[in-house]
């Protein structure tokens, strides 16, 4: 499959929402459709400050088969802007066909264009398929850190 990767626009939202819902289902969380669409609309409205979403479509450019969300932030440890790929999801029917690799490559390009020095992300400890993909594209696992969060 040859995929087409594009920046999400308002016109993509009906195709993007089922992918975001599939991603949330995978991680067993259930934000509302309104909350997911609000996030996407915020990224569309202010990509320079907030970040960007990418959508992957199949050969014909018709069916949406994957997405990635990249947020902009800074790293004190490198003294530079970085991209954080908060989401990467490919529909089951398109897995193993290079879509995830293409989304990551497009994310790297967006980071370069933005002046970010790295693209960073986390995954679940038991998401072994994703970990194999990340190693295949040359990403390095960083064992120095543990993720924490507080609900506010």
C-alpha positions in Angstrom: 0.0 0.0 0.0 1.2 3.5 -0.9 -0.2 5.9 1.6 -0.8 9.6 1.4 0.1 11.6 4.5 -1.5 15.1 5.0 -2.0 17.6 7.7 -5.5 17.3 9.2 -8.1 19.9 8.1 -11.7 20.4 9.2 -12.7 18.3 6.2 -10.8 15.4 7.6 -12.6 15.3 11.0 -15.3 12.9 10.0 -12.7 10.4 8.9 -10.3 11.1 11.7 -12.8 10.7 14.6 -13.2 6.9 14.1 -9.4 6.5 14.1 -9.1 8.5 17.3 -11.9 6.5 18.9 -10.0 3.2 17.8 -6.9 4.6 19.5 -8.8 5.4 22.7 -10.4 2.0 22.7 -7.0 0.3 22.4 -5.9 2.1 25.5 -9.3 1.6 27.2 -10.2 5.2 27.7 -13.4 7.0 26.6 -13.1 10.7 26.2 -16.2 12.2 24.4 -16.3 12.7 20.7 -16.8 16.4 21.4 -13.5 16.5 23.5 -11.6 14.7 20.7 -12.9 17.0 18.0 -12.2 20.0 20.2 -8.6 19.0 20.5 -8.3 18.5 16.7 -9.9 21.8 16.0 -7.5 23.5 18.4 -4.5 22.0 16.5 -6.0 23.0 13.1 -6.6 26.6 14.4 -3.1 27.1 15.9 -0.6 24.7 14.5 2.4 27.0 15.2 1.8 27.1 18.9 -0.2 23.9 19.7 0.9 21.2 17.3 -0.4 19.2 14.4 -2.3 16.1 13.4 -1.4 14.0 10.4 -3.8 11.6 8.6 -2.8 8.7 6.5 -5.0 7.7 3.6 -4.8 4.6 1.3 -3.6 4.6 -2.3 -6.6 6.3 -3.7 -6.6 8.9 -1.0 -10.1 7.8 0.0 -10.0 5.7 3.2 -8.4 7.1 6.3 -6.1 4.4 7.7 -4.0 6.1 10.4 -3.2 9.3 12.3 -0.5 10.8 14.4 -0.7 13.8 16.8 2.4 15.9 17.5 2.5 18.6 20.2 5.2 21.3 20.4 7.1 21.8 23.6 10.6 22.6 24.8 13.2 20.5 26.5 15.4 22.1 29.1 17.8 19.1 28.8 18.5 19.9 25.2 17.8 23.6 25.3 15.6 23.2 22.3 12.1 22.8 20.9 10.9 19.2 20.5 7.9 17.5 19.1 6.0 15.0 21.2 4.1 12.4 19.3 1.3 11.9 21.7 -0.7 9.6 19.4 0.2 7.1 16.6 -2.5 4.8 15.4 -3.1 2.6 12.3 -6.3 0.8 11.6 -6.0 -2.9 11.9 -6.7 -3.5 8.2 -3.6 -1.3 7.3 -1.1 -2.5 9.9 2.1 -4.0 8.6 1.9 -2.1 5.3 4.2 0.8 6.2 1.6 3.3 7.3 3.0 3.8 10.8 6.5 4.3 9.4 5.2 6.9 7.0 3.4 8.7 9.7 6.6 8.8 11.8 8.7 10.0 8.9 6.2 12.7 8.2 6.3 13.7 11.9 10.1 13.9 11.7 9.8 16.2 8.7 7.3 18.4 10.5 9.7 18.6 13.4 12.6 19.6 11.1 10.5 22.3 9.5 9.5 23.6 12.9 13.1 23.7 14.1 12.6 20.9 16.7 15.6 18.9 17.5 13.8 15.6 18.2 10.5 13.7 18.0 9.8 11.9 21.2 7.0 9.6 22.4 6.0 6.9 24.9 4.1 3.7 24.5 2.6 1.1 26.8 5.1 -1.3 28.3 3.2 -4.2 26.9 2.7 -2.8 23.4 5.4 -5.0 21.9 4.3 -4.7 18.3 4.8 -0.9 18.5 8.1 -1.3 20.2 9.4 -3.5 17.4 8.2 -0.8 14.9 10.0 2.0 16.8 13.2 0.0 16.9 12.9 -0.8 13.2 12.7 3.0 12.3 15.8 3.7 14.4 14.2 5.1 17.5 16.1 4.6 20.8 14.5 3.4 24.0 15.3 5.6 26.9 15.3 3.7 30.2 16.2 6.7 32.4 12.6 7.9 32.9 9.3 6.7 34.3 6.1 8.5 33.4 3.9 10.0 36.1 0.7 11.9 36.0 -1.8 13.6 38.4 -5.4 14.1 37.6 -6.4 17.7 38.1 
